[in-house]
Amino acid sequence: MDAAVPQNVKPAEQEMYHDSFSVDGRDYNLTIPMSAYQAMKDVLGVSDSAAQTANDVPRVAMLLFVNYVDAATTMAESAGGGGGVESGWGRKKDDEDEE
């Protein structure tokens, strides 16, 4: 027995998350599914009451999610990430591993 499939049934509207911000002078208006945003926040461990700088973490994740790699890199670097350590900390050139 075949079940009748209604022809005029629309899929349920998905709740969306919207965010607008600037990175290096360029404006971004991102819209992603709320379920994707919530999953990012859960994985990143960011709460709704987090400080402003912590809000940059999910924004970088959203930029990566929508494949804006350059903007994500710029935002991460300007928020304290990226860049090299200039203090000389780390391996020395004469480490045994390089011989």
NORGI-V669109 format. One record per residue. N is the residue number from 1. PSI is psi in whole degrees, 0 to 359 (999 if undefined). OMEGA is omega in radians with two decimals (* if undefined). Layout:
n=<N	N>
psi=<PSI	PSI>
omega=<OMEGA	OMEGA>
This chain:
n=<1	2	3	4	5	6	7	8	9	10	11	12	13	14	15	16	17	18	19	20	21	22	23	24	25	26	27	28	29	30	31	32	33	34	35	36	37	38	39	40	41	42	43	44	45	46	47	48	49	50	51	52	53	54	55	56	57	58	59	60	61	62	63	64	65	66	67	68	69	70	71	72	73	74	75	76	77	78	79	80	81	82	83	84	85	86	87	88	89	90	91	92	93	94	95	96	97	98	99>
psi=<124	133	138	133	119	136	334	29	124	145	154	140	132	134	136	150	130	139	140	132	168	142	118	41	0	134	139	131	102	140	120	160	139	325	323	317	315	322	319	313	320	315	320	345	34	128	165	337	17	158	162	319	329	337	338	333	307	332	318	318	319	318	319	322	322	14	32	69	316	316	320	319	315	315	318	319	320	343	14	352	171	181	157	161	125	6	357	5	146	205	150	154	334	22	147	331	331	353	999>
omega=<3.14	3.09	3.12	3.12	3.13	-3.09	-3.04	-3.12	3.10	3.06	3.14	3.11	3.13	3.11	-3.08	3.06	-3.14	3.08	3.10	3.13	-3.14	3.04	3.09	3.09	3.13	-3.13	3.10	3.03	-3.06	3.04	3.11	3.10	3.14	3.14	3.10	3.12	-3.12	3.10	3.09	-3.14	-3.14	-3.14	-3.11	3.14	-3.13	3.13	3.11	-3.12	-3.10	3.10	-3.10	-3.13	3.09	3.08	3.12	-3.12	3.09	3.09	3.08	3.12	3.12	3.11	3.09	-3.14	-3.13	3.01	2.99	-3.02	-3.14	3.14	3.12	3.13	3.13	-3.13	-3.14	3.13	-3.10	3.13	3.07	3.13	3.07	-3.14	-3.12	3.10	-3.08	-3.07	-3.09	3.14	3.09	-3.11	3.01	-3.10	-3.08	3.08	-3.10	-3.09	-3.05	-3.11	*>
